[in-house]
Amino acid sequence: MKLIVITILIILNCFSLQAQTVHLLADIKPGTGSSNVDADIASIVYHDVLLFSANDGTHGNELWIYDGTNVSLLKDIYPGAANSNCKNYFLINDKVLFTAQDSAHGVEWWITDGTSSGTQLLKDIFTGTPGAVADYDPSYFYVYKNELYFSGANRSNDFELWKT
């Protein structure tokens, strides 16, 4: 009897797996070409929304949001067709920290609460366009006791240990 019940459960589980559907959420960059969504280093789930980086062909590679229903541009950090290259997302103190670049600051740390008005530069560590944050893989950043530790520079080629 036990074997029959297990067999039935396995069969039912197989049918439920086959019932899953796959569908396109949004054609971010209509026509040919990719929107360059990179889920490995350029996305995070935060307060039941997905924050990610994508390129719609107009705004460059920028910060987007999916709220379970709609996909939309959250913030054009590097205005125009240039890329802000948002990535390296970390959840710290109920906010999302991430690296991005703009024309005035280079690559620096940004922070968001999931709204356009709540998305801003955290700190301009290296004044000017070189930027303070080396464009590393996320494994080079560490969260310890709800603080983010990273290698950053406030002068050319002078990388030191920093924390939020």
N, C-alpha and C positions, 0 to 999 in steps of 0.2 A: 504494500500500500504506500509506504514512504517513497519508494522509487517512482511510483505512478504520479504522486503529487509533485515531486521534484521535476519529473519530465514535463508535466503540464506547465509548471512555472517557467521552465526554460523555454518552452514553445511560446508561451504568452509573452515572455520578455523579448524573444526574437521578433514577434509581430509588432511590438511597441517600438522597437528600434527601427523597423522598416517604415513605420508610420511617420517618422520625422521628415520634415521637409526642409529644403534649402532654397533660399530665395535672396535676390538682390535687395538690399536695404535702400540704396540710392545710387543713381549713376552720377557720382560726384563730378566726374569729368566726362560730360556727354560726348559721344562720337568715339573716334579711335584714340587710343592712348590710355595710359594708366593714371589713376589718381595717386599712386605711390603710397598707399596705406601700408605701413610697416608695423605690424602688431607686436613684434618682438620687443622693440625699444621705444616705440612711439605710441603707446596707448596705456590707459589705466581705467579701471572701474572705480567710480567715486559717487557716493550718494545715489545709487541706482541709475547712473548715467555712464556712458562710455565717452571718455575724452581721448582723442586720437589726432594724429597729424595726417593731413591729406592735401592734395593739390587739385584744385578745380580748373586749372588752366588760366585763371584770371588773377587769383590772389597769391599764387605761389604755394609752397608747402607751409600750411598754417594750422592753427588749432581748431578742431571741429568737435562737435558733440552729437551723440545719439542718445535720446531720452527714452527709448523704447518704442517711440512712434515716428519721430522725425530726425533727420540728419541735417545739421546746419553748421555754418561757419560760426564759431564762438568768438574768435578775435583774429583780426588781421594785424599781427604783431609787426611785421615788416611790410608796410603798405605797398600796394601795387603788385606787380608780378614777381617780385623778389621772394626768396624763401626764408622763413624764420627757422625752419628745421627744428620744430618742437620735438623733444625726446627726453629720455632719462627722467621718467615720472616717478615721484615718491610721495607717499601720503605721510604728512607730518602735521601734527596738531590740527587735524580735521581740515587741512588745506592740501592742495596738490602743488608741489614744487617741481619745476621742470626746467631744462635748458632751452634757450631760444636766442635768436640773434635779431637785431634790427640795425638800421643804418647808423644810429648814434652810439650804440654800446657794444657791438660785436656779440659774442656768445657769453651770456650771463645767466644767472638764476632768475626765473620768473615764478610767480605764485598765482593761483586761481582758486576761487571758491565755486567755480562752475558757472559764473556769469561773466558777461563781457566786461561790465564795469568793475568786477572784482578780479580781473586778470591784469596784472601789472608787474613791472620790473621789481624784483625783491631788493636788489642792491647792485649798484654799478661799482663793482670791485676794482676793475681796471678801467680807469677813465679813458674814454675814447673807443675807437672801433676795434682794437685787437681783441677785446673781450678777456675775461678772467678765467673762464672755465675751458679746460681742454676738452675737446669733443671726443670723449672716451666712451667706451662700452659701459653700460650701467654697472658692471661688476667692479668698476673702479670707484664707485661711490658706496658709502656705508651708512646705514641707519643704526644708531645706538642710543638707547634711552630717549627715543622720540626726537633725536637731533640728527641732521644729515652732515656727514663728514665727507670732504672732497678735497681734491688737489686744485688749487686756484692760484692765480698770479695777480699781484697788484702793480707789477713792473714787468718789463720784457724778460721772458725766460727765467723768472724768479718764482717758481711754483713752490708753494708751501701748503701745509695742512690747514684747512679752514673748517668751520662748522656753522650751521645755521643758528 
